[in-house]
């Protein structure tokens, strides 16, 4: 069993930055692919970013356009999402998720077995 806890959300102005963290409990964190998804107000769940167990590279949803960076520290069982140049459209609840042993389809929510409770990010004008 894996438990995920997100932190770092908040209220910021457009153009600002936030860094989200996802702390994982349980063993074998280093073998999990990890991802971030978000759910905007009144909208559905959408893929933000994912990173494989090795942490050598991440990939992103099309809307990110170089503004976000995903990373992980396997020694500390933690994943991060650095969000820069935040826009009003980035307002959403952000969820981290874990996919044990997965290496493909990481932009699909069904690939993930474990989910955090979410952290709210609100971007104001």
C-alpha positions as CSV (number, residue, x, y, z in Angstrom):
1,X,0.0,0.0,0.0
2,X,1.2,3.5,-0.9
3,X,0.0,6.7,0.7
4,X,0.6,10.0,-1.1
5,X,0.3,13.4,0.4
6,X,0.5,16.6,-1.6
7,X,1.5,20.0,-0.3
8,X,2.6,23.4,-1.6
9,X,-0.7,24.7,-3.1
10,X,-2.0,28.1,-2.4
11,X,-3.3,31.4,-3.8
12,X,-0.9,33.3,-6.1
13,X,-1.1,36.0,-8.7
14,X,-0.8,35.4,-12.4
15,X,2.9,35.1,-13.4
16,X,4.0,33.8,-10.0
17,X,5.5,30.4,-9.2
18,X,4.6,27.5,-6.9
19,X,6.3,24.3,-6.0
20,X,4.1,21.3,-5.3
21,X,5.5,18.3,-3.4
22,X,4.2,14.8,-3.1
23,X,5.5,12.7,-0.2
24,X,5.1,9.0,-0.5
25,X,5.0,6.4,2.2
26,X,5.7,2.7,1.7
27,X,8.6,0.9,0.1
28,X,9.7,0.6,-3.5
29,X,9.0,4.3,-4.3
30,X,11.9,4.2,-6.7
31,X,10.1,1.6,-8.8
32,X,7.0,3.7,-9.3
33,X,6.3,6.0,-12.2
34,X,4.7,9.1,-10.8
35,X,2.4,11.7,-12.2
36,X,0.5,14.9,-11.6
37,X,-3.0,15.5,-12.7
38,X,-5.4,18.4,-12.1
39,X,-9.1,19.1,-12.0
40,X,-10.2,22.6,-12.7
41,X,-13.4,24.0,-11.3
42,X,-16.3,22.3,-13.1
43,X,-13.9,20.3,-15.3
44,X,-12.6,16.9,-15.7
45,X,-9.3,15.3,-14.7
46,X,-6.4,16.3,-17.0
47,X,-2.8,15.1,-17.3
48,X,-0.1,17.6,-16.2
49,X,3.2,15.8,-16.0
50,X,4.8,12.4,-15.4
51,X,8.2,11.0,-14.6
52,X,9.5,7.4,-14.8
53,X,11.1,5.6,-11.9
54,X,14.6,6.6,-13.1
55,X,13.7,10.3,-12.9
56,X,16.0,11.1,-15.9
57,X,13.2,12.9,-17.8
58,X,9.7,13.9,-17.6
59,X,6.9,14.6,-20.0
60,X,4.1,17.0,-20.0
61,X,0.6,17.9,-21.1
62,X,0.4,20.2,-24.1
63,X,-0.8,23.1,-22.2
64,X,2.4,23.2,-20.0
65,X,4.5,24.8,-22.8
66,X,7.7,24.7,-20.8
67,X,6.3,26.4,-17.7
68,X,6.4,23.4,-15.4
69,X,9.2,21.0,-14.4
70,X,8.6,17.6,-12.7
71,X,11.3,16.0,-10.7
72,X,11.7,13.4,-8.0
73,X,14.1,12.5,-5.1
74,X,13.9,8.7,-4.7
75,X,16.1,8.8,-1.6
76,X,13.4,11.0,0.1
77,X,10.3,9.4,-1.4
78,X,9.3,12.7,-2.8
79,X,8.2,14.1,-6.1
80,X,8.0,17.8,-7.1
81,X,6.2,20.0,-9.6
82,X,7.8,23.4,-10.1
83,X,5.2,25.7,-11.7
84,X,6.4,29.0,-13.2
85,X,4.5,31.7,-15.1
86,X,1.2,30.6,-13.6
87,X,-1.9,31.5,-15.5
88,X,-5.5,31.9,-14.5
89,X,-6.3,28.7,-16.4
90,X,-3.9,26.8,-14.0
91,X,-6.5,27.1,-11.2
92,X,-7.3,23.6,-10.2
93,X,-7.0,20.9,-7.6
94,X,-3.7,19.1,-8.3
95,X,-3.3,15.4,-7.5
96,X,-0.2,13.3,-7.4
97,X,-0.4,9.6,-8.4
98,X,1.7,6.5,-8.4
99,X,1.9,3.8,-11.0
100,X,3.9,0.8,-9.8
101,X,6.1,-0.7,-12.5
102,X,4.5,1.3,-15.3
103,X,6.6,2.7,-18.2
104,X,4.0,3.7,-20.8
105,X,0.7,5.3,-20.9
106,X,1.6,7.6,-18.1
107,X,-0.6,10.4,-19.4
108,X,-3.7,8.2,-18.7
109,X,-5.2,8.3,-15.3
110,X,-6.2,4.7,-15.4
111,X,-2.5,3.7,-15.3
112,X,-2.2,4.9,-11.7
113,X,-3.1,2.8,-8.7
114,X,-2.5,5.3,-5.9
115,X,-3.7,8.9,-5.5
116,X,-3.2,11.7,-3.1
117,X,-6.0,13.8,-1.6
118,X,-5.2,16.8,-3.7
119,X,-3.9,20.4,-3.1
120,X,-5.7,23.5,-4.3
121,X,-3.9,26.0,-6.6
122,X,-5.7,29.2,-7.2
123,X,-4.2,31.8,-9.6
124,X,-5.7,35.3,-9.5
125,X,-5.4,38.3,-11.8
